[in-house]
Amino acid sequence: MKVKELIEKLNKCDKEKEVVIRFAVVDYDEIGYVLFPEIVNEYYDQIAIYSNYPCTAEDCDFIGQVDLVKAYKNESPDMTSDEMLEKLGYTEKTKTQAGRVKYKKDDDNVLYFSPKERKFNKSGEHDDMCDCITMDELKAVYQKCKELGWLE
């Protein structure tokens, strides 16, 4: 949207009302996230509106939103893959005879990393039956791959 289009739309509004920015992660998000504009700067061919996100985790739970600050921290973890996996319940870490690193949560949740082949897999302890990989497990696996230098 161009500045003149935004001004035209804003001119139709009550000038005494507070401005908030709402955005939704998906099309069917009826509530959206509320940001409060604070700074407006011009950069080359764009205008940037910087906003504050003041909601607490309790606010988010109450209105059904995700706490963006918490989500951001989860997206850029300061934890190692071992710490992430331990937090998910993978408390047993061993090395197999074949040289694979094995993380075990329970009989249906075992992750294997094969450094020589640059592969990982999830399976059961005694058979191939296992739970699906969760998003948090995938984040931990991605972190492990980064630590092993597999993504370079």
Rosetta blueprint (number, residue, H / E / L):
1 M L
2 K L
3 V H
4 K H
5 E H
6 L H
7 I H
8 E H
9 K H
10 L H
11 N H
12 K L
13 C L
14 D L
15 K L
16 E L
17 K L
18 E L
19 V L
20 V L
21 I E
22 R E
23 F E
24 A L
25 V L
26 V L
27 D L
28 Y L
29 D L
30 E L
31 I L
32 G L
33 Y E
34 V E
35 L E
36 F E
37 P E
38 E E
39 I E
40 V E
41 N E
42 E E
43 Y E
44 Y L
45 D L
46 Q E
47 I E
48 A E
49 I E
50 Y E
51 S E
52 N E
53 Y L
54 P L
55 C L
56 T L
57 A H
58 E H
59 D H
60 C H
61 D H
62 F H
63 I H
64 G L
65 Q L
66 V L
67 D L
68 L H
69 V H
70 K H
71 A H
72 Y H
73 K H
74 N H
75 E H
76 S L
77 P L
78 D L
79 M L
80 T L
81 S H
82 D H
83 E H
84 M H
85 L H
86 E H
87 K H
88 L L
89 G L
90 Y L
91 T L
92 E E
93 K E
94 T E
95 K E
96 T L
97 Q L
98 A L
99 G L
100 R L
101 V E
102 K E
103 Y E
104 K E
105 K E
106 D E
107 D L
108 D L
109 N E
110 V E
111 L E
112 Y E
113 F E
114 S E
115 P L
116 K L
117 E L
118 R L
119 K E
120 F E
121 N E
122 K E
123 S E
124 G L
125 E L
126 H L
127 D L
128 D L
129 M L
130 C L
131 D L
132 C L
133 I L
134 T L
135 M H
136 D H
137 E H
138 L H
139 K H
140 A H
141 V H
142 Y H
143 Q H
144 K H
145 C H
146 K H
147 E H
148 L L
149 G L
150 W L
151 L L
152 E L
